[in-house]
Each structure stands twice: as structure tokens, then as C-alpha cells.
Amino acid sequence: MAVCDSRAIRIEGLSYAENIVDLQPDSFTNEQFNNFLASRRSVRNFKNQAIPDEFIRQIIESVRYAPYGSDSDEIELTVVNNRAKIEEALPYISTFYSNVKGMLQSPFMRFMMKRKLAAEQFNTLDIHLMPRLLMNHYDISKGQDNITRNAPALLIFHAPKSAPEHSEDALIFITYAALAAHALGLGATINGLVGPAINKDAKVREIFQVPTHHEAIISLIIGYPKIHFKQGIKHLAKKTNWL
Ligand SMILES: Cc1cc2nc3c(=O)[nH]c(=O)nc-3n(C[C@H](O)[C@H](O)[C@H](O)COP(=O)(O)O)c2cc1C
């Protein structure tokens, strides 16, 4: 259908009106593309300003162009364009991470977690998260929201636990969403904290209305950025092996 000028080819499940778009000739150079990528940075300071739903809809439209591993419509997106709702969940998420800290500090619980979790998951908690937990970084009683950064909106991707390739797909979708938010002049940061709290804490799950048979995979905080980056930054060079 995407190569048929006369629109004679039809594929079940796809329609020209809903799924096929006219393409403009490539309108940017590689330099402009890299400039766009370089100017996207994680934004963790937001103006106290709500985002119109229409912007979120545009982000969702952009995600429709993302590649996917499994041709499944099982991945769902929950849009929480509602700061009050996010704040309702924050105390529970904060307590959840305080409990994670306690578990990592207990030799017995640590042993059990190491046995139960995949090495990647355990190391994410132990190596990446623990230094922040020890500083009480996610303790909202300190008066600071280092979990969702006072963002007015939160997008949560979730899927049935058994859905094929749902983690990979959701990570690609969230990347597209982050880039789309940036293209709209919004700021965003991928958030790995909200998902585990939804998965392990029934109250957080209930507040965000994620079905019990679903796994929350990844989320994105979005808002109007308070600051604008003047320079881009190249992260660590990826270790590359040319054969
Ligand atoms: C899977 C994943 C989870 C992340 N989780 C968080 C998070 O919970 N909180 C946060 O502030 N940033 C989070 N980030 C953002 C990274 O910290 C950020 O992308 C990284 O520091 C690079 O900075 P940049 O996005 O400005 O280029 C996450 C990024 C990814 C890819």
C-alpha cells in the first residue's frame, strides 16, 4: 500500500485513510537531523503550566511511525495529563523506594532479591539506584519531587506481561515520544522509576489504572521546559567493534 500510487492494493487491517500518509520529500540534511538530536536533552525543570491535550495527541501520532518488533496492538499507553493525579501517587512511589532501600540494606532480602531478579534488574537497583536512595533522593517528604520533577504530564506504556517483545517495543515508543515532545517545544525525560512502583505497589497501580495482568514498562514526564540548552553534549562514545 505504501508504494502503490493508484491506491489499488489493499491489505486487511490497514486503510489508506487511517494508516497511509503522503510523504514530503526529505526536508532536512543529516546535519540538521543531528542538530535536532543534539538539542533534545532530558528536561527536569518544568514551568508550572499545563499541556494542552492536543499536544499529547500529536506526540501519540508521532509514536505511530515507530518501528516495532511484534505486530501486536497489546501495548497500551496511559496518559496522565493531570498533575493532581501524579501527586496522588507520589507518596506511595516515594515509600516504595524507601522500602527498596531497606531491602537492599538487609543481607537476607538482598540475597533473595539477587536470586529472584535477573542480573540486569538487580544491578540497576544496586549500582544505579542505591547511591541515590542512600541520599534519600526520592523521599518526597524532603519537599522535592525528584521522581516526576513536578511535571504536569506523565505517559506510561504498559502491556500484558506475556505480550511478545513488549519491553523492546515500549522503549522504542518512548524514545519516539521524547523526540516528538522536543519537536513540539516541550521538554521530556524518560522515567524508569514510576513503572516498577506500578508493578509492585497495588495502590500506585490503582491510581494509574493499569490492569493487574499488565506490566508497566517505561514512562515519560513532559512539560514546558524552564531552561533551554544552548549547547549539545555528546555522551560517552559507544564501544564499537568493526569487523
Ligand atoms: C531507560 C531509561 C530510564 C531513565 N530513567 C530516568 C529517571 O527515572 N529519572 C531521570 O531523571 N532520568 C531518567 N532517564 C534519563 C537519563 O538519565 C538521561 O537520558 C541521561 O542522563 C542522558 O541525558 P540526556 O537525555 O539529556 O541526553 C532515563 C533514561 C532511560 C533511557
The ligand as a Gaussian input file, in Angstrom:
#p B3LYP/6-31G(d) Opt

LIG

0 1
 C       15.504000       3.589000      30.381000
 C       15.752000       4.977000      30.927000
 C       15.309000       5.306000      32.203000
 C       15.529000       6.580000      32.708000
 N       15.041000       6.894000      33.936000
 C       15.228000       8.138000      34.425000
 C       14.664000       8.516000      35.679000
 O       13.984000       7.726000      36.332000
 N       14.883000       9.766000      36.133000
 C       15.616000      10.677000      35.405000
 O       15.794000      11.805000      35.867000
 N       16.143000      10.355000      34.198000
 C       15.955000       9.124000      33.694000
 N       16.439000       8.798000      32.455000
 C       17.107000       9.837000      31.656000
 C       18.610000       9.657000      31.617000
 O       19.144000       9.946000      32.877000
 C       19.174000      10.595000      30.529000
 O       18.673000      10.206000      29.288000
 C       20.689000      10.557000      30.513000
 O       21.197000      11.145000      31.653000
 C       21.256000      11.285000      29.287000
 O       20.908000      12.644000      29.298000
 P       20.103000      13.332000      28.100000
 O       18.769000      12.626000      27.965000
 O       19.961000      14.770000      28.499000
 O       20.909000      13.177000      26.840000
 C       16.225000       7.545000      31.926000
 C       16.649000       7.207000      30.641000
 C       16.413000       5.949000      30.141000
 C       16.856000       5.628000      28.731000

